[in-house]
């Protein structure tokens, strides 16, 4: 009678396999390598206040950088209204969460530190997925970091660069509007084939990330070319 209540060998094997499977799946989910591949999206929004005779203008560029590496752009947006309202849409991975960032304002060839209470603005990257989190930042234009005075003129902050691969909306210019066009196709049953900028046959966040990196690279290239031209003259 005692022996009849003991589990059979097959049942023990089944339970063992089930436990191993659960541990394996749990390990995959908890794996740091797996977590680093998860996208992390953050929107930085707010209104910039002018100071020292310098005011924000529509199409001025907002650069999100690390305080220790001001020449490396982590995110880019622009002033979208005459009152200084701006919008930055960032796409990173979960491993970037917690990174300390600051913000700069680029007016023509002039770049200014954005400040809060007299000190450079500072905030940690804290993105989410699949929907972006939003961080509100209302800075003041601070000291000139590089370039000549941007003045008070409206300016257009540049109209982007021609790049057929990333010109999703077909207006002959590659800029933030094309990145927004890619995002609009995410989740669509029949996405626009032009939004598949990395050519893998899918339209997903990888296309958004690639486009943002390309836009940041072209912005740095234009800035470098402009500086070289000024030096030559």
C-alpha positions in Angstrom: 0.0 0.0 0.0 2.9 2.3 0.8 4.6 1.6 -2.5 1.4 2.4 -4.5 1.5 6.0 -3.2 5.1 6.6 -4.4 5.4 8.6 -7.6 6.3 6.6 -10.6 9.6 7.1 -12.5 8.0 8.7 -15.6 6.2 11.2 -13.4 9.4 12.2 -11.7 11.1 12.6 -15.0 8.2 14.8 -16.3 8.4 17.0 -13.2 12.2 17.3 -13.5 11.9 18.4 -17.1 9.2 21.0 -16.2 11.5 22.5 -13.5 14.4 22.7 -15.9 12.3 24.4 -18.5 11.0 27.0 -16.1 14.5 27.7 -14.9 15.7 28.1 -18.5 13.0 30.5 -19.5 13.4 32.5 -16.3 17.2 32.8 -17.0 16.5 34.1 -20.5 14.1 36.8 -19.3 16.5 37.8 -16.5 19.6 37.8 -18.7 21.3 41.1 -18.9 22.1 40.5 -22.6 18.4 40.1 -23.3 17.4 43.2 -21.4 19.9 45.3 -23.3 18.1 44.7 -26.6 14.8 46.1 -25.3 14.1 49.5 -26.8 13.8 52.5 -24.4 11.9 55.6 -25.6 11.9 59.0 -24.0 10.3 62.3 -25.0 11.8 65.5 -23.5 9.5 68.5 -23.7 9.1 72.0 -22.3 9.6 75.7 -22.9 13.0 77.5 -23.1 13.3 81.0 -21.6 15.6 83.5 -23.3 18.4 85.3 -21.4 21.3 87.6 -22.0 19.7 89.0 -25.2 19.4 85.5 -26.7 15.9 84.1 -27.3 14.8 80.7 -28.7 13.4 80.7 -32.2 11.4 78.1 -34.2 13.7 75.4 -35.7 16.6 76.1 -33.3 18.1 72.7 -32.5 18.0 71.0 -29.1 20.9 68.7 -28.4 20.8 66.1 -25.6 24.3 65.1 -24.6 26.2 63.6 -21.7 27.9 66.3 -19.5 31.2 64.6 -19.9 31.0 64.4 -23.7 29.3 67.5 -25.1 30.3 66.6 -28.7 28.5 63.3 -28.7 24.8 63.8 -29.5 22.5 61.3 -27.7 19.2 62.9 -28.9 18.1 65.8 -31.0 14.9 67.8 -31.4 13.9 71.4 -32.2 12.0 74.4 -31.0 8.5 74.1 -32.5 6.8 77.3 -31.4 7.7 81.0 -31.1 7.2 80.9 -27.3 10.2 78.5 -27.0 8.3 75.3 -26.8 10.5 72.4 -27.9 10.2 68.6 -28.5 12.9 65.9 -28.4 12.1 62.3 -29.2 14.8 59.8 -28.1 15.2 56.1 -28.8 17.8 54.1 -26.9 17.9 50.7 -25.3 17.1 49.7 -21.7 20.8 49.6 -20.8 21.0 53.4 -21.4 18.4 54.0 -18.6 20.0 55.9 -15.7 22.6 57.7 -17.9 23.0 61.4 -16.8 22.2 63.9 -19.5 22.2 67.6 -20.1 20.8 69.8 -22.9 22.2 72.4 -25.3 20.6 74.9 -27.7 22.1 75.4 -31.1 21.4 78.6 -33.0 23.2 78.7 -36.3 26.9 78.2 -35.4 26.4 79.1 -31.8 25.8 76.5 -29.1 24.5 77.4 -25.6 24.2 75.5 -22.4 20.7 75.2 -21.1 20.4 75.9 -17.4 18.1 75.6 -14.4 18.6 78.0 -11.4 22.0 79.0 -12.9 23.4 75.5 -13.3 23.5 73.2 -16.3 20.3 71.2 -16.5 20.9 67.5 -15.5 18.5 64.6 -15.7 18.7 60.8 -15.9 17.5 59.0 -19.1 14.4 57.0 -18.1 12.8 55.5 -21.2 10.1 52.9 -21.5 8.7 50.5 -24.1 6.6 50.2 -26.2 5.2 53.6 -25.4 7.6 56.4 -24.6 7.8 58.1 -21.2 7.8 61.9 -21.1 10.1 64.2 -19.2 9.3 67.9 -18.7 12.2 70.3 -18.7 11.8 74.1 -18.8 15.3 75.5 -19.0 16.9 79.0 -19.5 19.5 79.8 -22.1 22.9 79.9 -20.4 26.5 80.5 -21.4 27.8 80.3 -24.9 29.8 77.1 -25.3 31.0 77.4 -28.9 30.6 79.4 -32.1 29.6 83.0 -32.6 26.6 84.7 -31.1 23.4 83.2 -32.4 21.6 86.6 -31.9 17.9 87.0 -31.7 17.1 86.2 -35.3 14.6 83.5 -36.1 16.8 81.4 -38.3 15.7 78.0 -39.5 18.3 75.8 -37.8 19.0 74.2 -41.1 16.5 72.2 -43.3 18.1 68.8 -42.9 20.1 67.0 -45.6 19.2 65.1 -48.7 19.4 61.3 -48.1 17.2 59.1 -50.3 17.5 56.1 -48.0 15.9 58.0 -45.1 13.7 60.5 -47.0 10.6 58.5 -46.1 8.0 61.3 -46.8 9.6 62.0 -50.2 10.1 65.8 -49.8 13.7 65.7 -50.8 15.0 66.4 -47.3 16.0 64.0 -44.5 14.9 65.5 -41.1 12.8 64.9 -38.0 9.7 64.7 -40.2 11.0 61.5 -41.8 11.6 59.9 -38.4 8.0 60.8 -37.4 6.8 59.2 -40.6 8.6 55.9 -39.7 7.0 56.0 -36.2 3.6 56.5 -37.7 4.0 53.2 -39.6 4.8 51.1 -36.4 2.1 48.6 -35.8 0.5 49.1 -39.2 -0.8 46.0 -40.9 0.5 47.4 -44.3 3.3 49.8 -43.5 4.8 52.0 -46.1 7.8 50.2 -47.6 9.9 53.4 -47.6 9.8 53.3 -43.8 11.9 50.1 -43.9 15.1 52.1 -43.9 17.4 49.3 -42.8 16.1 47.0 -45.6 15.3 43.9 -43.4 11.7 43.6 -44.7 10.2 44.9 -41.5 9.1 48.3 -40.1 9.9 48.4 -36.4 11.9 50.3 -33.8 15.2 49.3 -35.3 14.3 51.5 -38.3 13.5 54.4 -36.0 16.8 54.0 -34.1 18.8 53.8 -37.4 17.1 56.9 -38.7 17.8 58.9 -35.6 21.5 57.8 -35.6 21.7 58.8 -39.3 20.2 62.2 -38.6 22.5 62.8 -35.6 25.5 61.8 -37.8 24.6 64.1 -40.6 24.1 67.0 -38.1 27.6 66.4 -36.7 28.9 66.3 -40.3 27.3 69.5 -41.3 28.6 71.2 -38.1 32.1 69.9 -38.8 32.0 71.0 -42.4 30.8 74.5 -41.4 33.6 74.8 -38.9 36.2 73.8 -41.4 34.9 76.3 -44.0 35.0 79.1 -41.4 38.6 78.2 -40.5 39.6 78.1 -44.2 38.2 81.5 -44.9 
